[in-house]
Amino acid sequence: MIIEWKPDRPKKKLTELLKETLLQGGIVVYPTDTLYGMGCDLFNIKAIRKLYQIKRLPEKRALSIICRDFKDISNYAHMSDFAFSIMRRHIPGPYTFVLKAKKIIPKLLMTEKKEVGIRIPDHPVPLGIANLIDKPLINTSVKLPGEKDVLYDPKEIEKRLKGAVDIVIDGGLLIGEPSTVISLVEDRVELLRRGKGEFIV
């Protein structure tokens, strides 16, 4: 199902449908400031497993989470003053910052290093969804197994993932780059992936 949903002018029925879908373990596709993302409720284990299955990823493969603000980040990851000083200059924006995860993160998502990728995108829709369910949203790119390119057309996404995802939020054609990924673990800056956005230490 493709819908148009704007957090600043939400339609009541669509908003209720979106919230209920996520809280009941559904998978939602949404636009971000980089590419289309695909995600679910951080604490719904059934939905997390379904997300891994869609992308044919092994469990405990790192997936990032979308937080609403720095207070949200501090609830789910260990953020030093050093990490905060760098992150506040770059987010909201097209960056994923890797930090040590707190124990509240589901074990299913915990890598051996116990790290988590944090995003605060500069886009109202994913932030609006996180506000709607009052918790972080798991985030991964809309890329099908065995395919090199991500999907950027919501109509194509709905067609290709019909039966696998529950809702596709139409944000128009999104042809861009993935987020730039930076590790700030142990107060060391490590560029893990260069993507959209200029990163300045």
Helices and strands as residue ranges (DSSP letters): E 2-3, H 12-23, E 28-31, E 36-39, H 45-55, E 64-66, H 70-76, E 77-78, H 81-87, E 95-101, G 107-109, E 115-119, H 124-133, E 137-141, H 154-160, E 167-169, E 180-183, G 185-187, E 190-193
